[in-house]
Amino acid sequence: MKSPELADFLRRRREVMQPEDVGLSRGPRRRAVGLRREEVAELAGMSTDYYARLERGDGPQPSEQMVEGIARALRLTLAERDHLFTLVGHTAPRRTRRSDHVSPGLMRVLDRLADTPAQVMAGPDATLIQTAPAVALLGDQTHFTGLARSNVYRWYTDPTSRLIYPEEDRAHYGAVFTAQLRSAAAPHGPGSRAAAVVASLLEQSPEFVEVWSQHEVGLQHTDQKRFDHPEVGRLELHCQSLLDPDQDQTLLVFTATPGSESHERLQLLGVIGKQEMRA
């Protein structure tokens, strides 16, 4: 696709970004104005060649998912994101209170948590973006599509999604997940994603039918969470949350008490995660 305006927009947005804006080190010999193309490409999850062609104005039309990745990499506002969708020939996503676009402010906070398990959730059950330690702890939760984007849906349809939690905690997690799904489905109506998840699970999972029929609301996760990781064993972590009410998104941050066994295991997990990424 030939688009000089797209090329100009991408270049100008890249040049006003600084390494510190996305949690990168500047380095003593850096001469680039703003971010490098390869840095934007890595943040967006695409090849450097693909991004460079878009910035030259002669690349293929990116998918909507790829456009979202570029918008996050460049820390675009909602207005800038909508403009980017228009430039590449897609219709901008409908503005809703619940959006998959992570605000620049929340992204800046996440950038500074590169060595900490942290992730941004849309509503109560869809993971939008994770730090590398969060992937090492919980697995990659961002690649799912359709109803499987919902961790509640996966909880009742994919037994492996429960393995990270101690068996004695799973009944509580199932009840909380279900109560949160009910709270999400009620205000958004029958056409919402939450309602579609409920309808599908009522057909597929007798266990969900049983838990759903109890009609529990207002259940919450505790700040203290336990995980059974296959590489490092039992982890007892604190989970703090930061809510972005405008986007109906939540930043979850997992930490361990300094000096505890869980703290040592979390540090070990960070090393393992980096080794796997390099491999």
Backbone hydrogen bonds in HBPLUS format (Angstrom, degrees):
<---DONOR---> <-ACCEPTOR-->    atom                        ^
c    i                          cat <-CA-CA->   ^        H-A-AA   ^      H-
h    n   atom  resd res      DA  || num        DHA   H-A  angle D-A-AA Bond
n    s   type  num  typ     dist DA aas  dist angle  dist       angle   num
A0003-SER N   A0057-GLY O   3.27 MM  54  4.91 152.1  2.35 120.1 127.7     1
A0007-ALA N   A0003-SER O   3.08 MM   4  6.39 164.1  2.10 152.9 157.2     2
A0008-ASP N   A0004-PRO O   2.90 MM   4  6.10 157.8  1.95 146.8 152.5     3
A0009-PHE N   A0005-GLU O   2.92 MM   4  6.10 158.4  1.97 146.7 152.7     4
A0010-LEU N   A0006-LEU O   2.94 MM   4  6.15 169.6  1.95 158.5 160.4     5
A0011-ARG N   A0007-ALA O   3.01 MM   4  6.14 164.4  2.04 148.1 152.9     6
A0012-ARG N   A0008-ASP O   2.95 MM   4  6.06 165.8  1.97 149.7 153.7     7
A0013-ARG N   A0009-PHE O   3.01 MM   4  6.12 160.0  2.05 149.1 154.8     8
A0014-ARG N   A0010-LEU O   2.92 MM   4  6.04 154.6  1.98 147.3 154.7     9
A0015-GLU N   A0011-ARG O   2.94 MM   4  6.13 154.8  2.01 148.7 155.3    10
A0016-VAL N   A0012-ARG O   3.26 MM   4  6.42 137.0  2.45 140.3 149.2    11
A0017-MET N   A0014-ARG O   3.25 MM   3  5.37 144.5  2.39  99.5 109.6    12
A0035-LEU N   A0014-ARG O   3.15 MM  21  5.66 164.8  2.18 147.2 144.6    13
A0021-ASP N   A0018-GLN O   2.81 MM   3  5.26 140.6  1.97 112.7 124.6    14
A0022-VAL N   A0019-PRO O   3.11 MM   3  5.66 151.9  2.19 112.8 120.1    15
A0024-LEU N   A0019-PRO O   2.84 MM   5  4.75 162.0  1.87 143.3 137.0    16
A0023-GLY N   A0020-GLU O   3.36 MM   3  4.97 170.3  2.37  98.1 100.1    17
A0039-GLU N   A0036-ARG O   3.11 MM   3  5.20 128.4  2.39  97.6 111.1    18
A0040-VAL N   A0036-ARG O   3.17 MM   4  6.56 158.3  2.21 154.1 158.9    19
A0041-ALA N   A0037-ARG O   2.92 MM   4  6.16 163.2  1.95 153.2 158.4    20
A0042-GLU N   A0038-GLU O   3.01 MM   4  6.12 156.6  2.07 138.1 143.9    21
A0043-LEU N   A0039-GLU O   3.02 MM   4  6.22 162.6  2.06 147.6 152.3    22
A0044-ALA N   A0040-VAL O   2.89 MM   4  6.06 143.8  2.02 146.5 157.0    23
A0045-GLY N   A0041-ALA O   2.93 MM   4  6.02 116.1  2.35 138.3 153.9    24
A0046-MET N   A0041-ALA O   2.98 MM   5  5.18 175.1  1.98 147.3 148.9    25
A0045-GLY N   A0042-GLU O   3.21 MM   3  5.08 147.2  2.32  95.6 105.2    26
A0051-TYR N   A0047-SER O   3.14 MM   4  6.48 168.0  2.16 153.1 155.5    27
A0052-ALA N   A0048-THR O   2.83 MM   4  5.99 162.9  1.86 153.6 159.2    28
A0053-ARG N   A0049-ASP O   3.00 MM   4  6.19 151.6  2.08 145.3 152.0    29
A0054-LEU N   A0050-TYR O   3.17 MM   4  6.51 153.0  2.24 146.0 153.1    30
A0055-GLU N   A0051-TYR O   2.97 MM   4  6.30 153.8  2.04 151.4 159.1    31
A0056-ARG N   A0052-ALA O   2.90 MM   4  6.15 130.6  2.15 138.7 152.3    32
A0057-GLY N   A0053-ARG O   3.00 MM   4  6.18 119.6  2.38 135.0 150.0    33
A0058-ASP N   A0053-ARG O   3.03 MM   5  5.47 154.9  2.09 156.8 154.7    34
A0057-GLY N   A0054-LEU O   3.07 MM   3  5.00 141.0  2.23  93.3 105.1    35
A0067-VAL N   A0063-SER O   2.96 MM   4  6.29 150.5  2.05 148.0 156.5    36
A0068-GLU N   A0064-GLU O   3.00 MM   4  6.30 155.7  2.06 148.9 154.8    37
A0069-GLY N   A0065-GLN O   3.08 MM   4  6.38 148.2  2.19 138.4 147.1    38
A0070-ILE N   A0066-MET O   2.95 MM   4  6.31 152.6  2.02 148.7 155.3    39
A0071-ALA N   A0067-VAL O   2.90 MM   4  6.16 159.2  1.94 151.2 157.2    40
A0072-ARG N   A0068-GLU O   3.00 MM   4  6.28 152.7  2.07 147.6 154.1    41
A0073-ALA N   A0069-GLY O   2.94 MM   4  6.15 159.4  1.99 146.1 152.4    42
A0074-LEU N   A0070-ILE O   2.96 MM   4  6.13 156.7  2.01 153.2 158.1    43
A0076-LEU N   A0071-ALA O   2.93 MM   5  5.21 171.5  1.94 155.7 157.9    44
A0075-ARG N   A0072-ARG O   3.06 MM   3  4.83 154.6  2.13  98.5 106.2    45
A0081-ARG N   A0077-THR O   2.79 MM   4  6.01 155.4  1.85 151.5 159.2    46
A0082-ASP N   A0078-LEU O   2.92 MM   4  6.13 162.4  1.95 151.6 155.3    47
A0083-HIS N   A0079-ALA O   3.05 MM   4  6.28 152.9  2.12 142.1 149.5    48
A0084-LEU N   A0080-GLU O   2.93 MM   4  6.20 152.8  2.01 147.2 154.4    49
A0085-PHE N   A0081-ARG O   3.01 MM   4  6.36 158.4  2.06 153.9 159.1    50
A0086-THR N   A0082-ASP O   3.09 MM   4  6.37 157.0  2.15 146.3 152.2    51
A0087-LEU N   A0083-HIS O   2.94 MM   4  6.21 156.9  2.00 150.6 156.9    52
A0088-VAL N   A0084-LEU O   3.15 MM   4  6.41 148.0  2.26 150.5 157.5    53
A0090-HIS N   A0085-PHE O   2.91 MM   5  5.12 154.4  1.97 160.6 153.2    54
A0089-GLY N   A0086-THR O   3.09 MM   3  5.14 154.1  2.16 102.5 110.6    55
A0107-MET N   A0103-SER O   2.98 MM   4  6.25 156.4  2.03 154.6 162.2    56
A0108-ARG N   A0104-PRO O   2.88 MM   4  6.12 148.7  1.98 148.0 155.9    57
A0109-VAL N   A0105-GLY O   3.21 MM   4  6.55 151.4  2.29 142.4 149.3    58
A0110-LEU N   A0106-LEU O   3.00 MM   4  6.29 160.5  2.04 147.0 152.4    59
A0111-ASP N   A0107-MET O   2.83 MM   4  6.07 151.2  1.91 148.9 156.8    60
A0112-ARG N   A0109-VAL O   3.15 MM   3  5.46 135.7  2.35 103.4 114.6    61
A0113-LEU N   A0110-LEU O   2.94 MM   3  5.15 160.1  1.98 113.8 117.5    62
A0116-THR N   A0113-LEU O   2.96 MM   3  5.15 163.8  1.99 119.8 120.8    63
A0254-PHE N   A0117-PRO O   2.90 MM 137  5.39 173.1  1.90 164.7 164.9    64
A0131-THR N   A0118-ALA O   2.96 MM  13  5.62 157.9  2.00 168.4 166.8    65
A0119-GLN N   A0252-LEU O   2.98 MM 133  5.38 147.7  2.09 142.6 152.5    66
A0252-LEU N   A0119-GLN O   2.80 MM 133  5.38 171.4  1.81 165.8 165.7    67
A0120-VAL N   A0129-ILE O   2.95 MM   9  5.50 155.5  2.01 154.3 162.2    68
A0128-LEU N   A0120-VAL O   2.80 MM   8  5.57 170.5  1.81 164.1 167.2    69
A0121-MET N   A0250-THR O   2.76 MM 129  5.13 164.7  1.78 150.5 155.3    70
A0250-THR N   A0121-MET O   2.95 MM 129  5.13 152.4  2.03 139.2 148.0    71
A0122-ALA N   A0126-ALA O   2.71 MM   4  5.17 164.0  1.73 158.1 162.9    72
A0123-GLY N   A0248-ASP O   2.92 MM 125  5.67 161.6  1.95 161.5 166.6    73
A0151-ASN N   A0125-ASP O   2.80 MM  26  5.20 160.4  1.83 143.7 150.0    74
A0134-ALA N   A0131-THR O   3.06 MM   3  5.21 124.5  2.38  99.7 114.2    75
A0135-VAL N   A0131-THR O   3.11 MM   4  6.53 150.1  2.20 150.6 159.0    76
A0136-ALA N   A0132-ALA O   2.98 MM   4  6.31 155.6  2.04 150.1 157.2    77
A0137-LEU N   A0133-PRO O   2.93 MM   4  6.11 142.8  2.07 138.6 148.4    78
A0138-LEU N   A0134-ALA O   2.78 MM   4  5.83 176.5  1.78 156.6 157.9    79
A0139-GLY N   A0135-VAL O   2.71 MM   4  4.39 139.0  1.87 124.7 132.1    80
A0149-ARG N   A0146-GLY O   3.15 MM   3  5.91 168.9  2.16 119.7 122.8    81
A0150-SER N   A0147-LEU O   3.05 MM   3  5.91 163.4  2.08 123.5 127.5    82
A0154-ARG N   A0150-SER O   3.10 MM   4  6.47 163.4  2.13 152.1 155.8    83
A0155-TRP N   A0151-ASN O   2.91 MM   4  5.95 142.6  2.05 132.0 142.5    84
A0156-TYR N   A0152-VAL O   3.32 MM   4  6.62 148.3  2.43 146.9 151.8    85
A0157-THR N   A0153-TYR O   3.05 MM   4  6.16 126.5  2.35 142.4 157.5    86
A0157-THR N   A0154-ARG O   3.31 MM   3  5.02 138.2  2.50  90.9 102.4    87
A0158-ASP N   A0154-ARG O   2.79 MM   4  5.05 151.4  1.88 141.5 142.6    88
A0161-SER N   A0158-ASP O   2.97 MM   3  5.77 159.9  2.02 125.5 131.1    89
A0162-ARG N   A0159-PRO O   3.19 MM   3  5.83 164.7  2.22 116.1 120.7    90
A0163-LEU N   A0160-THR O   3.27 MM   3  5.40 156.4  2.33 105.6 112.2    91
A0165-TYR N   A0162-ARG O   3.00 MM   3  5.72 158.9  2.05 122.6 128.9    92
A0228-ASP N   A0164-ILE O   2.65 MM  64  5.05 162.7  1.68 138.8 145.3    93
A0169-ASP N   A0166-PRO O   2.92 MM   3  5.45 155.3  1.98 116.6 124.6    94
A0170-ARG N   A0167-GLU O   3.32 MM   3  5.41 156.4  2.38 104.3 110.9    95
A0173-TYR N   A0169-ASP O   3.13 MM   4  6.45 161.9  2.17 153.1 158.5    96
A0174-GLY N   A0170-ARG O   2.89 MM   4  6.06 164.3  1.91 153.7 157.6    97
A0175-ALA N   A0171-ALA O   3.06 MM   4  6.26 156.5  2.12 144.6 150.5    98
A0176-VAL N   A0172-HIS O   2.95 MM   4  6.22 160.9  1.99 154.6 159.7    99
A0177-PHE N   A0173-TYR O   2.83 MM   4  5.98 173.2  1.83 159.6 161.7   100
A0178-THR N   A0174-GLY O   3.03 MM   4  6.09 158.7  2.07 142.7 148.7   101
A0179-ALA N   A0175-ALA O   2.97 MM   4  6.15 157.4  2.02 145.0 151.3   102
A0180-GLN N   A0176-VAL O   2.89 MM   4  6.11 159.2  1.93 156.1 161.7   103
A0181-LEU N   A0177-PHE O   2.95 MM   4  6.18 150.9  2.03 144.4 152.6   104
A0182-ARG N   A0178-THR O   2.99 MM   4  6.28 154.2  2.06 147.8 154.3   105
A0183-SER N   A0179-ALA O   3.03 MM   4  6.30 157.1  2.09 145.9 151.9   106
A0184-ALA N   A0180-GLN O   2.96 MM   4  6.21 140.2  2.13 141.8 152.6   107
A0185-ALA N   A0181-LEU O   2.89 MM   4  6.07 151.6  1.97 149.2 156.9   108
A0186-ALA N   A0182-ARG O   3.06 MM   4  6.11 162.1  2.09 153.9 156.9   109
A0192-SER N   A0189-GLY O   3.28 MM   3  5.84 167.4  2.30 120.4 122.1   110
A0196-ALA N   A0192-SER O   3.13 MM   4  6.46 149.7  2.23 142.0 150.2   111
A0197-VAL N   A0193-ARG O   2.97 MM   4  6.29 151.4  2.05 150.5 158.2   112
A0198-VAL N   A0194-ALA O   3.00 MM   4  6.31 159.7  2.04 149.6 154.6   113
A0199-ALA N   A0195-ALA O   2.97 MM   4  6.20 167.3  1.98 151.0 153.9   114
A0200-SER N   A0196-ALA O   3.02 MM   4  6.15 160.9  2.06 146.5 151.6   115
A0201-LEU N   A0197-VAL O   2.94 MM   4  6.10 164.4  1.96 153.5 157.9   116
A0202-LEU N   A0198-VAL O   2.92 MM   4  6.09 153.4  1.99 153.5 160.7   117
A0203-GLU N   A0200-SER O   3.15 MM   3  5.32 135.3  2.36  98.7 110.6   118
A0204-GLN N   A0200-SER O   3.02 MM   4  6.25 143.5  2.16 143.4 154.4   119
A0205-SER N   A0201-LEU O   2.86 MM   4  5.37 170.8  1.87 147.1 149.5   120
A0209-VAL N   A0205-SER O   3.05 MM   4  6.40 158.4  2.10 150.3 156.5   121
A0210-GLU N   A0206-PRO O   3.04 MM   4  6.29 153.8  2.11 145.3 151.1   122
A0211-VAL N   A0207-GLU O   3.02 MM   4  6.36 165.2  2.04 154.1 157.3   123
A0212-TRP N   A0208-PHE O   2.70 MM   4  5.73 167.1  1.71 159.4 163.9   124
A0213-SER N   A0209-VAL O   2.97 MM   4  5.96 148.6  2.08 139.7 147.4   125
A0214-GLN N   A0211-VAL O   3.17 MM   3  5.51 151.6  2.26 105.9 114.2   126
A0215-HIS N   A0212-TRP O   3.05 MM   3  5.66 163.0  2.08 117.6 123.0   127
A0239-CYS N   A0223-ASP O   2.70 MM  16  5.04 150.2  1.78 146.8 156.8   128
A0225-LYS N   A0237-LEU O   2.74 MM  12  5.27 172.2  1.75 163.3 166.2   129
A0237-LEU N   A0225-LYS O   2.78 MM  12  5.27 156.6  1.83 161.9 164.7   130
A0227-PHE N   A0235-LEU O   2.83 MM   8  5.07 155.3  1.89 147.3 154.7   131
A0235-LEU N   A0227-PHE O   2.77 MM   8  5.07 155.1  1.83 152.1 157.3   132
A0229-HIS N   A0233-GLY O   2.97 MM   4  4.81 158.9  2.01 128.4 123.1   133
A0233-GLY N   A0229-HIS O   2.92 MM   4  4.81 146.2  2.04 135.6 139.1   134
A0238-HIS N   A0255-THR O   2.68 MM  17  5.21 165.6  1.70 159.9 163.7   135
A0255-THR N   A0238-HIS O   2.91 MM  17  5.21 157.9  1.96 146.4 153.8   136
A0240-GLN N   A0253-VAL O   2.92 MM  13  5.23 159.3  1.96 155.4 156.2   137
A0253-VAL N   A0240-GLN O   2.85 MM  13  5.23 157.8  1.90 156.5 161.3   138
A0242-LEU N   A0251-LEU O   2.84 MM   9  4.95 147.5  1.95 137.5 148.1   139
A0251-LEU N   A0242-LEU O   2.78 MM   9  4.95 167.7  1.79 146.3 149.3   140
A0244-ASP N   A0249-GLN O   2.77 MM   5  5.20 174.7  1.77 160.5 160.0   141
A0247-GLN N   A0244-ASP O   3.19 MM   3  5.72 136.6  2.39 112.2 122.1   142
A0248-ASP N   A0244-ASP O   2.94 MM   4  5.81 120.1  2.31 143.4 160.1   143
A0249-GLN N   A0244-ASP O   3.21 MM   5  5.20 163.4  2.24 138.7 141.3   144
A0260-SER N   A0257-THR O   3.04 MM   3  5.64 159.2  2.08 142.8 144.7   145
A0263-HIS N   A0260-SER O   3.13 MM   3  5.10 122.5  2.48  92.6 106.7   146
A0264-GLU N   A0260-SER O   3.21 MM   4  6.61 156.4  2.27 148.4 153.2   147
A0265-ARG N   A0261-GLU O   2.97 MM   4  6.23 157.3  2.02 147.7 154.4   148
A0266-LEU N   A0262-SER O   2.82 MM   4  5.96 147.3  1.92 143.6 152.6   149
A0267-GLN N   A0263-HIS O   3.04 MM   4  6.30 152.8  2.12 145.4 152.1   150
A0268-LEU N   A0264-GLU O   3.01 MM   4  6.28 154.9  2.07 144.7 151.7   151
A0269-LEU N   A0265-ARG O   2.88 MM   4  6.09 151.2  1.96 142.9 150.9   152
A0270-GLY N   A0266-LEU O   3.03 MM   4  6.32 145.5  2.15 140.7 149.4   153
A0271-VAL N   A0267-GLN O   3.20 MM   4  6.59 149.1  2.30 144.6 151.9   154
A0272-ILE N   A0268-LEU O   2.98 MM   4  6.31 160.5  2.02 152.9 158.2   155
A0273-GLY N   A0269-LEU O   2.84 MM   4  6.01 159.7  1.88 150.2 155.8   156
A0274-LYS N   A0270-GLY O   3.10 MM   4  6.31 154.3  2.17 142.5 148.4   157
A0275-GLN N   A0271-VAL O   3.05 MM   4  6.31 155.6  2.11 148.6 155.3   158
A0276-GLU N   A0272-ILE O   2.98 MM   4  6.27 154.8  2.05 150.8 157.4   159
A0277-MET N   A0273-GLY O   3.01 MM   4  6.27 151.8  2.09 144.8 152.4   160
A0278-ARG N   A0274-LYS O   3.00 MM   4  6.24 158.8  2.04 148.9 154.0   161
A0279-ALA N   A0275-GLN O   2.96 MM   4  6.17 150.4  2.05 142.4 151.1   162
